Amino acid sequence: MSKSRRKNKIRGITTAKSEKESKKMANRRLRKRVNQKINKGEEQLPQLREVSDVWDFAKDGKIYDPNMKGKDMRK
């Protein structure tokens, strides 16, 4: 994969490389709440957006950066 390159000049806003831990915690929280509702016998289950807020994740979204050079385009 030494030749893999980004195709778009889009990058994360902060210096965090990944949101993996944030996504894991959000999905754990969702599964816990879903299991609690199922055990209570409720039929209305929560959605992921109701349980977590994407603004709390490590990366604060993405941005288009027209000034990205060749080195920045490497994965």
GUDORO-741600 format. One record per atom (N, C-alpha, C): x, y, z; residue in one letter. Coordinates in pm, whole numbers, padded with zeros to 5 digits, always signed. Layout:
N
XYZA/...
% end
This chain:
75
+00082-00120+00000M/+00000+00000+00000M/+00085+00126+00000M/+00208+00115-00042S/+00295+00231-00038S/+00253+00339-00137S/+00173+00302-00235K/+00133+00400-00336K/-00011+00449-00317K/-00072+00416-00203S/-00209+00462-00184S/-00209+00610-00150S/-00297+00683-00212R/-00306+00827-00196R/-00450+00868-00175R/-00470+00980-00111R/-00603+01037-00098R/-00648+01087-00234R/-00775+01077-00260K/-00826+01126-00387K/-00886+01265-00374K/-00926+01301-00254N/-00983+01433-00227N/-00899+01504-00122N/-00898+01634-00128K/-00820+01712-00031K/-00904+01741+00093K/-00949+01633+00156I/-01032+01643+00276I/-00957+01579+00391I/-00955+01646+00505R/-00884+01594+00623R/-00965+01627+00747R/-00926+01564+00860G/-00990+01593+00987G/-00950+01730+01038G/-01037+01793+01115I/-01011+01928+01164I/-00904+01927+01273I/-00904+01830+01361T/-00807+01826+01470T/-00692+01732+01437T/-00601+01716+01530T/-00484+01632+01506T/-00509+01485+01539T/-00627+01450+01584A/-00655+01310+01615A/-00652+01228+01486A/-00587+01113+01491K/-00576+01031+01371K/-00700+00945+01347K/-00770+00910+01454S/-00880+00817+01439S/-00991+00849+01539S/-01111+00806+01504E/-01225+00817+01594E/-01267+00680+01645E/-01179+00583+01633K/-01212+00445+01665K/-01262+00428+01808K/-01190+00485+01905E/-01230+00471+02045E/-01364+00538+02071E/-01386+00654+02012S/-01513+00725+02031S/-01629+00644+01974S/-01608+00584+01858K/-01713+00504+01795K/-01740+00377+01877K/-01633+00316+01931K/-01652+00198+02014K/-01735+00230+02138K/-01705+00341+02203M/-01778+00379+02324M/-01924+00411+02292M/-01947+00479+02179A/-02084+00513+02141A/-02166+00387+02113A/-02106+00291+02044N/-02179+00168+02013N/-02200+00082+02137N/-02105+00082+02229R/-02126+00011+02356R/-02241+00071+02433R/-02244+00204+02437R/-02352+00275+02507R/-02488+00242+02443R/-02490+00239+02309L/-02615+00206+02238L/-02660+00064+02268L/-02566-00033+02260R/-02603-00173+02286R/-02654-00191+02429R/-02593-00121+02523K/-02636-00131+02663K/-02780-00081+02678K/-02809+00034+02618R/-02945+00090+02630R/-03048+00005+02557R/-03009-00051+02441V/-03100-00139+02367V/-03131-00262+02449V/-03029-00323+02509N/-03051-00443+02591N/-03138-00412+02712N/-03121-00295+02774Q/-03204-00257+02887Q/-03350-00243+02844Q/-03373-00182+02729K/-03511-00164+02680K/-03574-00298+02644K/-03495-00388+02584I/-03548-00520+02548I/-03585-00598+02673I/-03500-00591+02776N/-03528-00663+02900N/-03652-00608+02971N/-03680-00479+02955K/-03800-00420+03014K/-03925-00449+02931K/-03905-00498+02808G/-04017-00530+02721G/-04065-00412+02636G/-03988-00309+02630E/-04027-00193+02548E/-03998-00221+02402E/-04083-00165+02315E/-04066-00188+02172E/-03995-00072+02104E/-03996+00046+02162Q/-03931+00163+02104Q/-03783+00164+02145Q/-03693+00133+02050L/-03551+00125+02079L/-03482+00255+02039L/-03377+00294+02112P/-03306+00418+02080P/-03220+00403+01954P/-03197+00514+01887Q/-03108+00520+01772Q/-02971+00567+01819Q/-02869+00545+01737L/-02733+00584+01773L/-02723+00734+01797L/-02790+00815+01719R/-02784+00961+01733R/-02848+01009+01863R/-02940+00931+01918E/-03003+00967+02044E/-02911+00940+02162E/-02821+00845+02147V/-02736+00801+02257V/-02603+00877+02260V/-02548+00908+02143S/-02418+00974+02138S/-02426+01100+02052S/-02328+01187+02071D/-02320+01310+01995D/-02189+01310+01918D/-02196+01322+01785V/-02075+01316+01704V/-01982+01433+01732V/-02032+01539+01793W/-01947+01653+01827W/-01856+01623+01945W/-01882+01513+02016D/-01797+01474+02128D/-01684+01380+02086D/-01682+01340+01960F/-01581+01247+01912F/-01446+01317+01901F/-01339+01236+01884A/-01203+01289+01883A/-01180+01388+01769A/-01222+01351+01648K/-01211+01444+01536K/-01338+01525+01534K/-01324+01651+01508D/-01440+01739+01512D/-01492+01764+01371D/-01510+01658+01296G/-01558+01671+01159G/-01444+01675+01060G/-01477+01709+00936K/-01379+01713+00830K/-01388+01847+00758K/-01281+01879+00685I/-01275+02006+00616I/-01202+01987+00483I/-01243+02061+00382Y/-01174+02061+00253Y/-01056+02157+00263Y/-00937+02109+00228D/-00815+02190+00237D/-00749+02196+00099D/-00770+02304+00024P/-00712+02311-00111P/-00560+02326-00109P/-00500+02354+00005N/-00355+02374+00015N/-00278+02247+00050N/-00344+02132+00049M/-00274+02007+00082M/-00172+01974-00027M/-00052+01939+00015K/+00057+01904-00078K/+00064+01753-00094K/+00159+01708-00173G/+00177+01565-00200G/+00198+01482-00075G/+00278+01534+00019K/+00304+01460+00144K/+00177+01444+00226K/+00092+01545+00227D/-00034+01539+00302D/-00136+01445+00239D/-00121+01420+00109M/-00216+01335+00038M/-00186+01186+00056M/-00072+01152+00116R/-00040+01011+00141R/-00119+00959+00259R/-00158+00834+00252K/-00234+00774+00362K/-00141+00714+00464K/
% end
